[in-house]
Amino acid sequence: AGQRHAAAVAAAVAATPPGPGLRAQQLAHLQGAVQRPHEPHMAGPGRMNLMGGRFASDTLRQQMAANAYAVQAQWPSDPIELELAGWTGCGTLPPRIANYHTLYPLEEIDGVTSSSGFEGSAPGSGGAFSTALGLRTIALKGISAQDGQPYMLRRIDGRQVVASMDVLASARQAVDVWAPLAHHPAIVGLRRAFVTSDYDPQAQPALCFAYDFLPGHVSLATHHLTPAMGPNSMMMGSVQPVPESTLWRYVVQLAGALRAVHSAGLALRPACLHPTKVLVDPSTGRVHVTSVGIVDAIAGDPTLVAEHAEDGAHQAHRADLSALGGLLLSLACASHVAAGHQPSMDLLANSGMAGAGPGGRYSPEFVRLLGALLAAGEGGPLGSARQLASALAERSMAECEVQAASQDFHLAELAKEVENGRLLRILIKLGFVNERPGKDVDGSWSETGDRYLLKLFRDFLFHQTAPPGHEAEGGPLMDWGHVIESLNKLDAGALERVMLLTRDESSMLVASYGDLKRCVESSYADLQGQAAAAAARNRAMGASL
């Protein structure tokens, strides 16, 4: 059964055209655009060469920028906009579906392939046929107008699944039963099911499922079984074998998902363990199972009621294990699957897999595990996710180490941005106070008392001139280290004193950072008091009218 599942996967991949190239090109262009240039003040001697360590790494910044782009990406809803963008022959999308806007296709859709390599379709086509689900579906990204969060919307062709009240009730029941697993690290949360005709008002109403949107993720089929595409849909290389270490990571994470799902009395179903329905983050190797609950909802059996007997539920769980084996076999035979061959254990054993492991072949340990998974659906000795988890104990420890290292890295990066946020609050307060015009306060307010000291301190921070002997002598001193060091001392209220000069250098004032901090707080509090008094005055005037 597992090998039949793998063969079906091979046929689906062979029939899938290369793409989508558009999103890959856009993200690559964006990543190049956000590359931080070399700046002398970030790499100079002394404290300045430490400034790079105060900001998130370029790689993480690029990844976050690309994710933000993916969230906000929007497909044109007007054919004229498509033509102006050079995407002639692509279909349009409606401006919104239900209460979701900023729509963007996440999978190929039937239609004419554009020059970018992304396929489009006119509304009403129903979408591309999903071999995994056995239905025509469309996957879109949309932002909810209720909470502002992005979601992945999977629309089922209304001609294949009539969106009756019973089907909608079953889909909503699936949302409820999968809710406890919505936050599992290897499962994409199912959040909502609804019926709408917004995609094509002339077509039958269609059932839609809303899942959490994971920007930057791609399917295993796209990542491992499809050649990389470059500009103008040009193939940039052949499919390479998946390293064994990567497959071990995948199986450990998916075994954790199976263990949680089976413990909850549910089943993933082979459809969700298809390479097109398992997502991976290429930057971290994290995998997530998506499209959960769809098969159960359409079958009208979200809670395995029809399989409540122990043997029936056990067989559904065995089918999941066998499907996992089929998934791993397809990935292990990636180069052959991409060439149109059907994956099999014989192909895996008899062909050299360059780069797969020592000697170009996968280890006997991995081959034995693969065989046990494939045999699970036919009554093999490996019969439960708990047994699988036990068999992967040592590999799980290695995965825990990888995840712990990743967590340490991201916590360190977060600490940098938290520190920068603290300094930003100080700068915002200074910005409110410094040289405030006289429209809303006394014209002399910002030039007297504490405010005058803060004006001089602002010049001390940002308006210094490079001293003699400096490479930029006589020019602006662009010393980030000086700014950050001074702001940290200001925030701490250090006892160290700083010399402040007037712009004409006719006067000199000496104050400690503690004195300056008190000036900031008192001046900001003064502004808050004036704002509150103005609000109360306006409310009183409104009440009198």
N, C-alpha and C positions, 0 to 999 in steps of 0.2 A: 504493500500500500504506500509506503514511504517513497519507494522508487517510482511508482506511478505518479505520485504528487510531484516528484522532482522532474519527471518527464513532461508533465503539464507546464511546469515552470519554464522548462527549456523552450517549449513551443511558444509560450507567451512572450518570452524575451526575444526569440528569433523574429516574431511578428511585430515587435515594437520598433518603430522607426527611431533613429537617433534623435535625441532632444531631451528636454527642451534646451536649446542653446541660448535663447534670449536672456533668461534669468542669470545663467552662468556668466554671460558676457557683461551684463549690467553690474553684477556683483564684483566681477574682476575689475571693471572700470572704476567702480566706487572704491575698492580697496587700494587701487593705485592712486586715486585722487586724495585719499586721506593719509597717505604716507607723510609722516612728519619730516620736513627737510632738516638738513644739518644746520644748526644754529650755533655760532661761536660762543654765545653766552651760556649755552648748555654744556659745553665741552672744554671750557677753559681750565686754567690751573686752580688749585686750592678748592675752596668750597663750591665753586661753580661746577666742577665736574661731578658733584654729587646730586645735581639738580635732576638728572634723568631718573634717579631712584625715588624722587618724590612724586612721580606721575605714573599712571598705569602704563604698562608696556605697550609698545606700538602694535604688537600682534593682537593683544586684547582690545585695544582701541579700534583697530580695523574690524575685528570681529563684531564688536558692539555696534559700530557704525553700519556694517553690512546688515546686521539683524534689524536695526532701526529702519534701514531702507526697505527691507523685505516686508516689514509691518506696514509701512506707508505706501508701498507700491500700488498703483491703480491702473487697471486696464481701461483704455478708452471706451466710452459708451456711444460715441458718435463716429460713423464711418469716415467722416471728413477728417477727424483727428487721427484715425488709423492711417489714412492716406498721407497726411502731412508727416506722420512719423515714419513713413516708408514701409509700413506693414500691410502692403496691398494684398488682398486675398484673405486676410484674417477676419474672423468674426468678432462682433462686439459683445460686450456684456452689459446687462442692465445697470442703472446707477445704484440699485440696492435690491437685496432679496430679504423680504420681511423687514426686520429692523437692523440689518447688516449692510454696511456701506463700504466704500473703498475696496471694491472687489478686485481680485487678481487670480488668474488660473494657476493651479499648482501642479496639474498634470496635463499631458497632451489631450487635446480635444479634437474630435473628428473635424476635418475641413482641409483647406488648402494650406500647405506648409509655407510660411513666410520666408523671406530671405534671412531672417534671424535664426531660423531653425525651430521656432516654436509653432505649433499647430493651432489654428483657430477654428471656430465653428459658428455657424449662425444659430441663434436660439431656436430650439425645437428639434435639434438633431439628437438630443437625449444624452450626448456625451460619448466617451469612448467605452468600448466593451471591456469590462474588468474580468479577466480570466479567473482571478481569485474569488470574486463574489458571484460570477456568473450573470452579471447584470450590466447594463449601460449606466455609468455614473459619471458625474462631474465633480471634481474637487476644486474648491475655491477658497481663497483667503478673504475674510470679511471682518470689519470692525463693528462691534456691537454699539448701537446708539444708546443702550441702557447703561453699560458700565465702561465703555470706551476700550475694552480689551479685544485683541485680535482672536479670531477663531478660524478653524478649518471647517468648511461646510462641505458635506458630501451629499449631493443631490442624486436621488434614485430616479431613473426614468419612469415617469408616471404611466407610460404605456405598458411597462412590464410589471410594475407593482402598483396596483390601483390604491390610491391613498384614501382608503375607507376609514370609517371611525374605528373599526376593530384593529386595523393595521396601526393607526395612530396611537390607540390605547396600548397596543403591544409594544410599540416603540418607546412610549413614555415609561412603561413598566421596565423596559431594558435600561433606560436612563437611571431609574431608581435602584435597580439591583446592582448596577455597575458603579453607583456613586461611591461606595466605600473604597473602591480601588482607583478612584479618579486621581489620587495623589501618589500612586505607586511610581517609583522612579523609572520603571521600564514600561509603563502603560500610558498612552495618551488619553487623558480624561474625556469621557463622554459627558457633555453638559446639558444638551437639550435636543429634543426631537419636535419637529413641527411640519406642517403642510403649507405649501405656498405655490402660487402660480406666477410669481413675480419674474421668474427667469424667462418665461415665455407665456404671456397672457393668453395666447391662442392655443396653447397645449393644455393637456390635462394637469390638474394640480399634482404636485410631486412631493414625496416624502423627503425631508432633509434632516440630517444629523449634524449637530454642532460639536466639534471637538476643540480641545486646547490647540492653539497654533504654536508650532515650534520653529521659529525662524532659523534659517541656516541649515536645517536638516534636509536630507535627501533620502530616497528609498535605497535599500540595499541593491535593488536591481539597477538603479541609476549609478550608484557608487562603484559597484563591482562587476556588473554584467553588461554594461553599456560602454562603448568606446567614448573617450573624452572628445567633445566637440569644440571646435574653435570658431573663429569668424566665418560667416557665410556657410555654416554647417559643414565645415571641413573636418574630417576625422583627424585627430592629432596623435593617435597612437592606438595600439591594440589593447585588448583586455588582458590584464596581468593576473596571475594566480594570487589568491588571497593568502597572505602569510598565516601559518598555523597559529602563531601567537594571537593574531587578530581573531581567528575563529574561536579560540579558547575563551577570549574575552566575551565574544557574542554569546556563546553557549552558556556561560556562567550567568550573564545578565538575563537571558531569556529563561533559564531554569528558575531564577528567582521570580520572574513574572508568572510562570506556570505554577510554581508552588503557592503563590498568593491566590491566584485565580482558582485553582483546584481546592484550596482550603476553604474558599468562600462558597463552594458548591457550584461553581460556574465552569465554563470551558471556553478557551479562546477560539476554538474551531480552526481547521486547517486554512480557512480563508485568511485569517489574521496572521498566519505564519508564512505567508507567501512573500517573496522578496520585494514585491511592490507595496506591501502593507507593513513592512518593518522599516522604520526610519532610523537613520544613523546621523550623528553629528560628526562630520569628518575631522573636526579639530580635536575632539576628545575621545572618539570611539564609543560614545554612549549610544545605546540602541533603545528604541521605544516602539511598542506594538500599537498600531492604530486600527481604526475601523472596528473596534470591539462592539459587540451588541447588535450589529446590523443583521447578520445571518439569523441570530436568535429571534430578533424582532419580526423579521419577515416571515420566519417559520411559525411565529405565534407561540414561541416557547422560550422566553428569556430566562426562566428560572429552572430549566431542565425538568419541567413538570412531567413531560412525556417520558423522561428517562429517570424518574425518581427511584426506580428499582436499582439496587446496588450494582447489578451487572451492567445495566444500561449506562449509568453515570461513569462507571469504571471504564467502559469501552470508549466513551467520549473523551476521557482523559488520556487513554492510550492513543487515540487518534491524534491528540495534540502532540504527544511525544513523537509519534511517527512523522507528523508534519514538520516538527523541528528537525528531525533527521533528514527529511527531504530538503529543507531549506539549507542545512549545512552541506549536504551533498552537492546541491546546485552551486554554492559558493566555492566549494573545494574544486569543482570542475569548471570554474568560471570561464576559462579561456575556451573550453570545448562547448559550453553552453552558448557563448556568444557566437560561435561558429555554426550553431544550429544542431549540434549533437545532443543526444539525450544523456544526461548524467547517469552513471551507474557505478556500483562498487567495483566492477571489473575494469571500467575505464579509469577509476581512481587508482587501482592497484597496479595496472599495467602501463600507465603513461607517466612519464617524468613530469613533475610539477616544479619547474625552475623557481627557486626562491621560496617554495612552500616550507621546506624544512631541511634538515641535514640530508645531503645526498639528493636533493631535489624532490623528495617524496615526504608525504605526511607520516608522522610517527605511528608505530603500531598501536600505541595507546589511543590516539585520536581515531584511527580506523576502527578499533574495537568498539569505542563509544558510538561511532556513527552506525555501525552494524547493529548494535543493541537498540538504538533509537528507531532505526528503520523496522526492526522486527517487533517493536512494541505493539503495533497495531494488529499483529497476527499472533498475539499471545506469547511474546518473548519474555525472558526473565525480568527485563526492566519494565515495570508496570505502573510506576507512580512518579510524580514530580519529586516526592521526598526521597525516593531511592536515587533519582538523578542528582539531587542536591548533595546527598551523601557521597556519591561517586565523584563529585566535583569538589570535595572539601579542600584539597591542596590547591587546586586552581583558584578556588574562591578566595583563599588567603592572598594569592598574588593579585587578584582583582581588587581586594580591599586595600592593599598597599598602593595600587595605582590611584584609586579614588581618594585615599587619604592624602597622597601627595598633591593631587589636583585641588583638594579642599584647602590645603595649606597655601598653595600658590594663590588661589582666588581670595582667601582671607587676607593675605599680605597685600594683594592689589587693592582690595576694599579698604584696608587700613590707610593706604595712601590717599584715596579719594575722600575718606572721612576727614583726614587731616586737612586736605584742601578745602573741604566744605567748611571747616571751622575758620580757616583764614578768609574764606569768602564772606562769611557773616560779618567779620570785622570790616572788610572792605565795603560792604553794603552800608554799614552804619556810617563809615567815613564819607561815602558818597552822598548820603542824605544830608550830612552836615556841611561839608566843605563848599564854600562860596555859594551858598544858597541865595538865589535872587530875591529881591524885596517885594515880590507880589503877595506872598502868603505870610511873610514875617516882616519884622522891622528891617529896613534896608541895611542898618548897621549891625544887625545881629551876628552875621557870619564873619564880621571883621573885628569883633571885640571879644574880650574875655577868653574863655576856653576855646571858642571857635577859632580865634586867631592863632592860637598855639597849634591846633589841628591843621590849619592851612599850611603853616610852616612845616609841620611834620609830613604832610603830603608831598611838599617839595623835596624834603629830605629823602623820602622814599623813591620818588619817581623822576625827579628833575635834576639829578646831579650831573655834573660834567666830569668827563674822564680826566684824571690828574696827570701832571707831567710824568713822562716815562711810560704811560699806558699806551698800548697800540692805537687806541682811539683818542689820543690826547686832544683836548679841545672840543671833542664831539660828545654826544649823549652817552652816558654810562649805562649800558644795558646789562646790569648785574642783577639777575634774578635771585642769586644767593643773598645779596644784601636785602632785597625786598622781603623774602620769606623769613630770613633770620630776624629782621626788625619786627615783622608782624607777629612772629612767635613770641618775641620779648614783650610786645605790646599786649598780647592776649594774656600772658602770664603776669603782667604788671611788675616786671623786673625792676630791681633797684638801680640798675645801670643807668647812667645819665647820658643824654644825647644833646649835642650842640645844634641849635636851630638858628639859621641865618635868614634875615629878610632878603628879598629878591635883589635889593640894591646894595646888600652887604653893609648897610650902615648900622645895623643893630644885630645883636646876638643874644639869644635866650638859651638858658640851660634848664632842662627838665628831665626827670627820670621817666622811664617807661610806665612806672606806676602812676605818676602824675598824669601822663597822657591818657592812660586807660580810664582814669576818673573823669577826664575831660570828655572822652568819647561817650561814656555812659551818661554823664549828666546832660550833655548836649542832645543826645538821642532821646533821653527821657523828656527834655524840654520840648522837643518837637512832637513827641507823642502827646504831651499835655496840650499843646496848642491845637493839634488835630482833633483831640477829644472835645476841647472847648468849642471849636468851630462846628463840629457835628451837633453838639448840644444846642448851640445857638441857632443852627439851621432848622433843627427839629422844633424849637420853640417858635421860630418864625412861621414854619409850616402849620403848626397847631393854631396860631393866632389867625391865620388866613382861613 
